[in-house]
Amino acid sequence: MKFIFRALLVALIALTVASTAFCQADAEGSKDYPGISRMPNTFLQTYNHLQYDAFKFPIATVHNQYQYQSVEGERYFIRYKVKEGGATTSPLQEVRNYENAAKAAGGQVVWDLMNGTNGGEATFRLHKGSSEIWVYINAYTNQYELNIVVEQVMAQEVTVDAAAMASSIADSGSVAIYGINFDTASSVIKPESEPAIDEIAKLLTGNPTLKVYIVGHTDMVGDAASNVRLSQARAQSVIAALVSKHGIAAARLLAFGNGPYAPVASNKTEDGRAKNRRVELVEIATK
């Protein structure tokens, strides 16, 4: 009987050790963010990756009130914990490690706030190629969290359909199209723009008397005169696609390049600049 009890006790201890070890393994499907390593003797407890989301990064404290900057783009949430038996790490140690690594990589510490042994926070920015990466660390004893956003403009996946275009033109005489995309400084229509071009063709086919200006708009990055020429070329590209691929009569379409001269949002932010880069259909009304 004693032998059986001992065997059960050994098995229970082995199961407990195995369970503890398993719980200290990295979460399934998780990984460190490329180029940002972890503190020694830690495991990745929680991992979440979203193709597009926003996070409010603390950037200052004024009169004990946090001030934030919302950044949109590809977002990661990662939580690390020190493994059982690993050396204790303090919030200050965790925050300073990441701040020093960011500075060494040419990044900028935007803000930090330490609260002794109770916790610490910091926001910093990094540059990787043309991307700006924002990182917020929220640190506690033996564990810390990273919120990371690779700033970018959302890829537009929903376009206005032909019926909505017709309704907007009937109400206001024009409609803005955001599903037609070009590379920077290029007038070549990107393949993902086809659904938007198709809907414009449906609009024109279903309304055979409708004539429109195809108006190109840009942001204010670069020389204004160059942007006017670029917007004209992009408008011409849209007309060429409608005529050659959909059989729309060229006489129903006129190109106009408006460049940066009719913004619908501030050009001071990437989100605003993205809204200003658009193609508009403007009805040519004869009466």
The 8 nearest C-alpha neighbors of each residue, nearest first, counted from 0:
[[1, 3, 2, 4, 5, 6, 7, 8],
 [0, 2, 4, 3, 5, 6, 7, 8],
 [3, 1, 5, 0, 4, 6, 7, 8],
 [2, 4, 6, 0, 1, 5, 7, 8],
 [5, 3, 1, 7, 2, 6, 8, 0],
 [4, 6, 8, 2, 7, 3, 9, 1],
 [7, 5, 3, 9, 8, 4, 2, 10],
 [6, 8, 10, 4, 5, 9, 11, 3],
 [7, 9, 5, 11, 6, 10, 4, 12],
 [10, 8, 12, 6, 11, 7, 13, 5],
 [9, 11, 7, 13, 8, 12, 14, 6],
 [10, 12, 14, 8, 9, 13, 7, 15],
 [11, 13, 15, 9, 14, 10, 16, 8],
 [14, 12, 10, 16, 11, 15, 17, 9],
 [13, 15, 11, 17, 12, 16, 18, 10],
 [14, 16, 18, 12, 13, 17, 19, 11],
 [17, 15, 19, 13, 18, 14, 20, 12],
 [18, 16, 20, 14, 19, 15, 21, 13],
 [17, 19, 21, 15, 20, 16, 14, 22],
 [20, 18, 22, 16, 21, 17, 15, 23],
 [19, 21, 17, 23, 18, 22, 16, 24],
 [20, 22, 18, 23, 24, 19, 17, 16],
 [23, 21, 19, 20, 24, 18, 25, 44],
 [24, 22, 20, 21, 42, 82, 19, 25],
 [23, 25, 21, 22, 42, 26, 20, 43],
 [26, 24, 43, 42, 44, 27, 23, 29],
 [25, 27, 44, 29, 43, 45, 28, 24],
 [26, 28, 29, 25, 24, 46, 30, 45],
 [27, 29, 26, 30, 46, 25, 47, 45],
 [30, 28, 26, 27, 46, 25, 31, 43],
 [31, 29, 32, 28, 43, 46, 25, 26],
 [32, 30, 33, 36, 35, 29, 37, 77],
 [31, 33, 35, 34, 30, 36, 75, 147],
 [34, 32, 35, 31, 36, 30, 127, 37],
 [33, 35, 32, 36, 31, 127, 104, 37],
 [36, 34, 32, 33, 31, 37, 100, 97],
 [37, 35, 34, 31, 38, 32, 33, 97],
 [38, 36, 39, 35, 41, 31, 79, 42],
 [37, 39, 41, 40, 36, 93, 96, 81],
 [40, 38, 41, 37, 81, 85, 42, 86],
 [41, 39, 82, 81, 85, 38, 42, 86],
 [42, 40, 81, 80, 82, 39, 79, 38],
 [43, 41, 25, 79, 80, 24, 44, 23],
 [42, 44, 25, 79, 45, 78, 26, 80],
 [43, 45, 26, 79, 78, 25, 42, 80],
 [46, 44, 78, 77, 43, 26, 47, 79],
 [47, 45, 77, 29, 76, 78, 48, 44],
 [46, 48, 76, 75, 77, 49, 45, 29],
 [47, 49, 75, 74, 76, 50, 46, 73],
 [50, 48, 74, 51, 73, 52, 75, 47],
 [51, 49, 73, 74, 48, 52, 72, 75],
 [52, 50, 73, 72, 49, 74, 153, 71],
 [51, 53, 72, 71, 74, 73, 49, 50],
 [52, 54, 71, 70, 72, 69, 55, 51],
 [55, 53, 69, 70, 56, 71, 52, 148],
 [54, 56, 69, 68, 67, 70, 57, 53],
 [55, 57, 67, 68, 69, 54, 58, 135],
 [58, 56, 67, 66, 59, 65, 68, 55],
 [57, 59, 110, 67, 66, 109, 56, 68],
 [60, 58, 66, 57, 65, 110, 61, 67],
 [59, 61, 65, 64, 63, 66, 62, 58],
 [60, 62, 64, 63, 59, 65, 66, 58],
 [61, 63, 64, 60, 65, 59, 66, 112],
 [64, 62, 61, 60, 65, 59, 66, 112],
 [63, 65, 61, 60, 62, 66, 59, 67],
 [66, 64, 60, 59, 57, 67, 61, 63],
 [67, 65, 59, 57, 58, 60, 64, 68],
 [68, 66, 57, 56, 58, 55, 69, 65],
 [67, 69, 56, 55, 70, 57, 58, 66],
 [68, 70, 55, 54, 56, 67, 53, 71],
 [69, 71, 53, 54, 68, 150, 55, 72],
 [72, 70, 53, 150, 52, 151, 69, 54],
 [71, 73, 150, 151, 51, 149, 52, 148],
 [72, 74, 51, 50, 149, 148, 49, 52],
 [73, 75, 148, 49, 147, 48, 52, 72],
 [74, 76, 48, 147, 47, 146, 148, 77],
 [75, 77, 146, 47, 46, 145, 147, 48],
 [76, 78, 46, 145, 45, 144, 75, 47],
 [79, 77, 144, 45, 44, 143, 43, 145],
 [80, 78, 43, 142, 143, 44, 42, 41],
 [81, 79, 142, 41, 42, 141, 82, 44],
 [82, 80, 41, 141, 40, 85, 142, 42],
 [81, 83, 41, 85, 40, 84, 23, 80],
 [82, 84, 85, 81, 23, 19, 20, 86],
 [85, 83, 82, 86, 81, 87, 40, 41],
 [84, 86, 82, 83, 40, 81, 87, 41],
 [85, 87, 88, 84, 81, 40, 141, 82],
 [86, 88, 141, 85, 89, 140, 81, 84],
 [89, 87, 141, 140, 92, 86, 90, 93],
 [88, 90, 140, 92, 91, 93, 141, 139],
 [91, 89, 139, 138, 93, 118, 119, 140],
 [92, 90, 94, 89, 93, 95, 119, 113],
 [91, 93, 89, 95, 90, 94, 96, 88],
 [94, 92, 90, 96, 91, 95, 89, 97],
 [93, 95, 91, 97, 96, 92, 90, 98],
 [96, 94, 98, 92, 97, 93, 91, 99],
 [97, 95, 93, 99, 94, 98, 92, 100],
 [96, 98, 100, 94, 95, 99, 101, 93],
 [99, 97, 95, 101, 100, 96, 94, 102],
 [98, 100, 102, 96, 101, 97, 95, 103],
 [99, 101, 97, 103, 98, 102, 96, 104],
 [102, 100, 106, 98, 104, 99, 103, 97],
 [103, 101, 106, 105, 99, 104, 100, 107],
 [102, 104, 100, 105, 101, 99, 106, 98],
 [103, 105, 101, 102, 106, 100, 125, 126],
 [106, 104, 102, 103, 101, 107, 125, 126],
 [107, 105, 125, 102, 101, 124, 104, 126],
 [106, 108, 124, 123, 109, 102, 125, 101],
 [109, 107, 123, 110, 122, 98, 124, 106],
 [108, 110, 123, 122, 107, 58, 124, 111],
 [111, 109, 122, 58, 121, 108, 59, 123],
 [110, 112, 121, 120, 122, 113, 109, 119],
 [111, 113, 120, 119, 121, 114, 110, 60],
 [114, 112, 119, 115, 120, 118, 111, 91],
 [113, 115, 118, 117, 119, 116, 112, 90],
 [114, 116, 117, 113, 118, 119, 91, 90],
 [115, 117, 118, 114, 90, 89, 140, 139],
 [118, 116, 115, 114, 139, 119, 140, 90],
 [119, 117, 139, 90, 114, 138, 116, 115],
 [118, 120, 113, 138, 90, 114, 112, 137],
 [121, 119, 137, 112, 111, 136, 138, 113],
 [120, 122, 111, 136, 110, 135, 112, 123],
 [123, 121, 135, 110, 109, 134, 108, 111],
 [122, 124, 108, 109, 134, 107, 133, 135],
 [125, 123, 133, 107, 106, 132, 134, 108],
 [124, 126, 106, 132, 131, 133, 127, 107],
 [125, 127, 131, 130, 132, 128, 106, 124],
 [128, 126, 130, 129, 131, 125, 132, 149],
 [127, 129, 130, 126, 131, 125, 132, 149],
 [128, 130, 127, 131, 126, 132, 150, 151],
 [131, 129, 127, 128, 126, 132, 150, 149],
 [132, 130, 126, 150, 125, 149, 127, 133],
 [131, 133, 149, 125, 124, 148, 126, 150],
 [132, 134, 124, 148, 147, 123, 149, 125],
 [133, 135, 147, 123, 122, 146, 124, 132],
 [136, 134, 122, 146, 145, 121, 147, 56],
 [135, 137, 145, 121, 120, 144, 138, 122],
 [136, 138, 120, 144, 143, 119, 135, 145],
 [137, 139, 143, 90, 119, 118, 120, 136],
 [140, 138, 118, 90, 142, 143, 141, 117],
 [139, 141, 89, 90, 142, 88, 138, 116],
 [142, 140, 88, 81, 87, 80, 139, 89],
 [143, 141, 80, 139, 79, 140, 81, 138],
 [142, 144, 138, 79, 137, 139, 78, 80],
 [145, 143, 78, 137, 136, 77, 79, 138],
 [146, 144, 136, 77, 135, 76, 147, 78],
 [145, 147, 76, 135, 134, 75, 136, 77],
 [148, 146, 134, 75, 74, 133, 145, 76],
 [149, 147, 74, 133, 73, 150, 72, 132],
 [148, 150, 132, 73, 72, 131, 151, 133],
 [151, 149, 72, 71, 131, 148, 132, 70],
 [152, 150, 72, 153, 149, 71, 73, 130],
 [151, 153, 154, 72, 270, 269, 273, 150],
 [152, 154, 155, 151, 51, 72, 71, 156],
 [155, 153, 156, 152, 151, 51, 178, 157],
 [154, 156, 157, 153, 178, 177, 158, 152],
 [155, 157, 154, 158, 178, 153, 191, 177],
 [158, 156, 155, 159, 178, 177, 195, 160],
 [159, 157, 178, 195, 160, 156, 177, 176],
 [158, 160, 163, 164, 161, 157, 176, 195],
 [161, 159, 163, 198, 162, 158, 164, 195],
 [160, 162, 202, 198, 164, 163, 201, 165],
 [161, 163, 165, 164, 160, 166, 202, 159],
 [164, 162, 166, 160, 165, 161, 159, 167],
 [165, 163, 161, 167, 162, 166, 174, 168],
 [164, 166, 162, 168, 163, 167, 169, 161],
 [165, 167, 163, 169, 164, 168, 170, 162],
 [168, 166, 170, 164, 169, 165, 174, 171],
 [169, 167, 172, 173, 165, 171, 170, 166],
 [168, 170, 166, 167, 172, 171, 165, 173],
 [171, 169, 167, 168, 172, 166, 173, 165],
 [172, 170, 168, 173, 167, 169, 174, 166],
 [173, 171, 168, 282, 169, 281, 170, 167],
 [172, 174, 281, 168, 280, 171, 282, 167],
 [173, 175, 280, 279, 167, 168, 164, 176],
 [176, 174, 279, 278, 280, 177, 277, 173],
 [175, 177, 278, 279, 178, 277, 174, 179],
 [178, 176, 277, 179, 175, 278, 158, 155],
 [177, 179, 195, 158, 192, 176, 155, 180],
 [180, 178, 192, 177, 195, 176, 188, 181],
 [179, 181, 189, 192, 188, 178, 182, 191],
 [182, 180, 188, 189, 187, 185, 186, 183],
 [181, 183, 185, 184, 180, 189, 187, 186],
 [182, 184, 185, 181, 186, 180, 187, 229],
 [185, 183, 182, 229, 186, 181, 226, 225],
 [186, 184, 182, 183, 187, 181, 229, 233],
 [185, 187, 233, 232, 181, 188, 236, 229],
 [188, 186, 185, 181, 189, 236, 233, 182],
 [187, 189, 181, 180, 186, 190, 192, 236],
 [188, 190, 181, 191, 180, 192, 187, 182],
 [191, 189, 192, 193, 188, 180, 179, 194],
 [192, 190, 193, 189, 194, 180, 179, 178],
 [193, 191, 179, 190, 195, 194, 178, 189],
 [192, 194, 196, 195, 191, 190, 197, 179],
 [195, 193, 197, 196, 192, 198, 191, 158],
 [196, 194, 198, 197, 178, 193, 192, 158],
 [197, 195, 193, 199, 198, 194, 200, 192],
 [196, 198, 194, 200, 195, 199, 193, 201],
 [197, 199, 201, 161, 195, 200, 196, 160],
 [200, 198, 202, 196, 201, 197, 161, 203],
 [199, 201, 197, 203, 198, 202, 204, 196],
 [202, 200, 198, 204, 199, 203, 205, 161],
 [203, 201, 161, 199, 205, 200, 204, 206],
 [202, 204, 206, 200, 205, 201, 207, 199],
 [205, 203, 201, 206, 202, 207, 200, 247],
 [204, 206, 202, 203, 201, 207, 200, 161],
 [205, 207, 203, 204, 209, 208, 202, 201],
 [208, 206, 204, 209, 203, 205, 210, 202],
 [209, 207, 206, 210, 203, 251, 205, 204],
 [210, 208, 206, 207, 203, 211, 251, 282],
 [211, 209, 251, 283, 252, 282, 208, 212],
 [212, 210, 282, 283, 281, 252, 280, 213],
 [211, 213, 253, 281, 254, 280, 252, 214],
 [212, 214, 254, 280, 234, 253, 279, 255],
 [215, 213, 255, 279, 278, 256, 212, 234],
 [214, 216, 230, 278, 256, 234, 257, 231],
 [217, 215, 258, 277, 276, 257, 230, 259],
 [218, 216, 276, 258, 259, 275, 226, 230],
 [217, 219, 259, 272, 275, 276, 220, 266],
 [220, 218, 259, 221, 266, 217, 223, 272],
 [219, 221, 218, 222, 223, 217, 226, 266],
 [222, 220, 219, 223, 226, 225, 218, 224],
 [221, 223, 225, 224, 226, 220, 219, 227],
 [224, 222, 226, 225, 227, 221, 259, 258],
 [223, 225, 227, 226, 222, 228, 258, 229],
 [226, 224, 228, 222, 227, 223, 229, 221],
 [225, 227, 229, 258, 223, 224, 228, 230],
 [226, 228, 258, 224, 230, 256, 229, 225],
 [229, 227, 231, 225, 226, 230, 232, 224],
 [228, 230, 226, 232, 231, 227, 225, 233],
 [229, 231, 215, 256, 233, 227, 258, 232],
 [256, 232, 230, 228, 234, 229, 255, 233],
 [233, 231, 235, 229, 230, 234, 186, 236],
 [232, 234, 186, 236, 230, 235, 231, 229],
 [233, 235, 215, 231, 237, 254, 236, 232],
 [234, 236, 232, 238, 233, 237, 254, 239],
 [237, 235, 233, 239, 234, 238, 232, 240],
 [236, 238, 240, 234, 239, 235, 241, 233],
 [239, 237, 235, 241, 236, 240, 242, 234],
 [238, 240, 236, 242, 237, 241, 243, 235],
 [239, 241, 237, 243, 238, 244, 242, 236],
 [242, 240, 238, 245, 239, 244, 247, 243],
 [243, 241, 247, 246, 239, 240, 245, 244],
 [244, 242, 240, 241, 246, 239, 245, 247],
 [245, 243, 240, 241, 242, 246, 239, 247],
 [246, 244, 241, 247, 242, 243, 200, 240],
 [245, 247, 242, 243, 244, 248, 241, 200],
 [246, 248, 242, 245, 241, 249, 200, 203],
 [249, 247, 250, 251, 242, 246, 252, 241],
 [248, 250, 251, 252, 242, 247, 238, 253],
 [249, 251, 248, 252, 253, 210, 247, 211],
 [252, 250, 210, 249, 248, 211, 253, 209],
 [253, 251, 211, 249, 250, 212, 210, 238],
 [252, 254, 212, 213, 211, 255, 251, 250],
 [255, 253, 213, 234, 235, 212, 214, 231],
 [254, 256, 214, 231, 213, 257, 215, 234],
 [231, 255, 257, 230, 215, 227, 258, 214],
 [258, 256, 216, 227, 215, 260, 255, 259],
 [257, 259, 227, 216, 226, 217, 230, 256],
 [260, 258, 217, 218, 219, 261, 216, 257],
 [259, 261, 258, 257, 262, 216, 217, 219],
 [262, 260, 259, 263, 257, 216, 258, 275],
 [263, 261, 275, 264, 260, 259, 265, 218],
 [262, 264, 275, 261, 274, 265, 271, 272],
 [265, 263, 271, 262, 275, 266, 274, 272],
 [264, 266, 271, 267, 268, 272, 263, 262],
 [265, 267, 272, 271, 268, 264, 219, 218],
 [268, 266, 265, 271, 269, 272, 270, 264],
 [269, 267, 271, 270, 266, 272, 265, 273],
 [270, 268, 272, 271, 273, 267, 152, 266],
 [269, 271, 273, 268, 272, 152, 274, 266],
 [272, 270, 264, 265, 274, 268, 273, 266],
 [271, 273, 266, 269, 275, 218, 274, 270],
 [274, 272, 270, 276, 271, 275, 269, 152],
 [275, 273, 271, 272, 276, 264, 270, 277],
 [274, 276, 272, 262, 218, 273, 263, 277],
 [277, 275, 217, 273, 216, 274, 218, 272],
 [276, 278, 216, 177, 275, 176, 215, 279],
 [277, 279, 215, 176, 214, 175, 216, 177],
 [280, 278, 175, 214, 174, 176, 213, 281],
 [279, 281, 213, 174, 173, 212, 211, 214],
 [282, 280, 173, 212, 211, 172, 279, 283],
 [281, 283, 211, 172, 284, 173, 210, 212],
 [284, 282, 211, 210, 281, 285, 212, 209],
 [283, 285, 286, 282, 210, 172, 211, 209],
 [284, 286, 283, 282, 210, 209, 208, 211],
 [285, 284, 283, 282, 209, 210, 172, 208]]
